[in-house]
C-alpha cells in the first residue's frame, strides 16, 4: 500500500491544528512550532492521535529533539507511518 503523501500531509496538518488547538490557517510547513504555541502536552496529544489513526509510534524522547518546524514534525510522522505500513506489508 503506497502512501499518498499530499493527502497524508493534509491529514497530519489537520491533526496538528485540532490537537494543538491552533487555527489551521496559521499552520505552514516552515513555521516553528514554538510560534504556534504548541506545548509538550499538545505534542503528546498530536503523537497519540497519529498513533491511534495510523498505528505509528513516535517516541517523545529522542526523536522529537530535532523537531523545530511544522515540516520537521510532518517529516518525522510520515517516516514513522511509512515504516509502520512497510512492516505491516512485510508481515502479510
C-alpha positions as CSV (number, residue, x, y, z in Angstrom):
1,X,0.0,0.0,0.0
2,X,1.6,3.3,-1.1
3,X,1.0,6.4,0.8
4,X,-0.5,9.5,-0.8
5,X,1.9,11.9,0.8
6,X,-0.2,15.0,-0.1
7,X,-3.3,13.6,1.5
8,X,-1.3,12.3,4.4
9,X,0.3,15.8,4.9
10,X,-3.1,17.4,4.9
11,X,-4.5,14.9,7.4
12,X,-1.5,15.5,9.7
13,X,-1.8,19.2,9.4
14,X,-5.4,18.9,10.4
15,X,-4.4,16.8,13.4
16,X,-1.8,19.3,14.5
17,X,-4.4,22.0,14.3
18,X,-7.0,20.1,16.2
19,X,-4.8,18.5,18.8
20,X,-2.6,21.6,19.2
21,X,-5.6,23.9,19.3
22,X,-4.2,26.1,16.6
23,X,-6.1,27.8,13.8
24,X,-5.4,25.6,10.7
25,X,-4.8,28.8,8.6
26,X,-1.8,29.7,10.8
27,X,0.0,26.4,10.2
28,X,2.6,26.4,7.4
29,X,5.4,24.0,6.8
30,X,8.2,26.5,7.6
31,X,6.6,27.8,10.8
32,X,8.4,27.0,14.0
33,X,6.2,25.0,16.3
34,X,7.1,27.4,19.2
35,X,5.5,30.3,17.3
36,X,2.3,28.3,17.2
37,X,2.5,27.9,21.0
38,X,2.3,24.2,20.8
39,X,3.3,22.9,24.2
40,X,4.7,19.5,25.2
41,X,1.2,18.4,26.4
42,X,-0.1,19.3,22.9
43,X,2.7,17.3,21.3
44,X,1.7,14.3,23.3
45,X,-1.9,14.6,22.1
46,X,-0.7,15.0,18.5
47,X,1.5,11.9,18.7
48,X,-1.2,9.9,20.4
49,X,-3.6,10.9,17.6
50,X,-1.1,9.8,15.0
51,X,-0.5,6.5,16.7
52,X,-4.2,5.9,17.1
53,X,-5.1,6.7,13.5
54,X,-2.1,5.2,11.7
55,X,-0.6,2.8,14.2
56,X,2.8,4.5,14.0
57,X,4.6,5.2,17.3
58,X,6.8,8.3,17.6
59,X,8.9,8.4,20.7
60,X,8.7,11.7,22.7
61,X,12.3,11.3,23.9
62,X,14.9,11.2,21.2
63,X,13.0,11.6,18.0
64,X,11.5,15.0,18.8
65,X,14.7,16.7,19.9
66,X,15.4,17.9,16.3
67,X,11.8,18.9,15.5
68,X,11.6,22.6,15.3
69,X,9.2,23.4,12.4
70,X,5.9,22.0,11.3
71,X,7.7,20.4,8.4
72,X,10.1,18.6,10.8
73,X,7.1,17.2,12.6
74,X,5.5,16.2,9.3
75,X,8.7,14.5,8.0
76,X,9.1,12.5,11.2
77,X,5.4,11.5,11.3
78,X,5.3,10.5,7.7
79,X,8.5,8.4,8.0
80,X,7.1,6.6,11.0
81,X,3.8,6.0,9.3
82,X,5.5,4.6,6.2
83,X,7.8,2.4,8.4
84,X,4.7,1.0,10.1
85,X,2.9,0.4,6.8
86,X,6.0,-1.3,5.3
87,X,6.3,-3.6,8.4
88,X,2.6,-4.5,8.1
89,X,3.0,-5.3,4.4
90,X,6.1,-7.4,5.2
91,X,4.1,-9.4,7.8
92,X,1.2,-10.0,5.4
